[in-house]
Amino acid sequence: MASAVDATGEPIPTSSVLMAAAKHIGTRCRGENVAFLKCKKDDPNPEKCLEKGRQVTQCVLHLLKDLHQSCNKELDSYAGCMYYHTNEFEFCRKEQQDFEKACPL
């Protein structure tokens, strides 16, 4: 698998990258996610929550960019393993451990 960012340095949020970064996303973007889910619960009109959805997306993209800058090799290795093993965590525990050591929560 190639790098988790494109040629311009923007993160590519593939499923394997998102799965690899899931704990970080859950921690760092918790507030945005909770606000989005509350909005969805309070208003059945999906259009009303578009801005909250954009905030979640922006949070995740900023996080992926930060992770790429601070632990690129470990993130790419973990996401590559997840890609190869169809996002099955149990086959990538070594890469997960290396990533979490390099980029603690």
RAHU-V574727 format. One record per backbone hydrogen bond with DSSP energy under -0.5 kcal/mol. CO is the residue of the C=O (numbers start at 1). NH is the residue of the N-H. If there is no record, write none. Layout:
CO:NH ; CO:NH
This chain:
4:12 ; 6:9 ; 10:6 ; 11:13 ; 12:14 ; 14:18 ; 15:19 ; 16:20 ; 17:21 ; 19:22 ; 21:25 ; 22:26 ; 23:27 ; 24:28 ; 25:29 ; 27:30 ; 29:33 ; 30:34 ; 31:35 ; 32:36 ; 33:37 ; 34:38 ; 35:39 ; 36:40 ; 37:41 ; 38:42 ; 39:43 ; 44:46 ; 45:48 ; 46:49 ; 47:50 ; 49:53 ; 50:54 ; 51:55 ; 52:56 ; 53:57 ; 54:58 ; 55:59 ; 56:60 ; 57:61 ; 58:62 ; 59:63 ; 60:64 ; 61:65 ; 62:66 ; 63:67 ; 64:68 ; 65:69 ; 66:70 ; 67:71 ; 68:72 ; 71:75 ; 72:76 ; 73:77 ; 74:78 ; 75:79 ; 76:80 ; 77:81 ; 78:82 ; 79:83 ; 80:84 ; 81:85 ; 82:87 ; 83:86 ; 85:88 ; 87:89 ; 88:91 ; 89:92 ; 92:96 ; 93:97 ; 94:98 ; 95:99 ; 96:100 ; 97:101 ; 98:102 ; 99:103
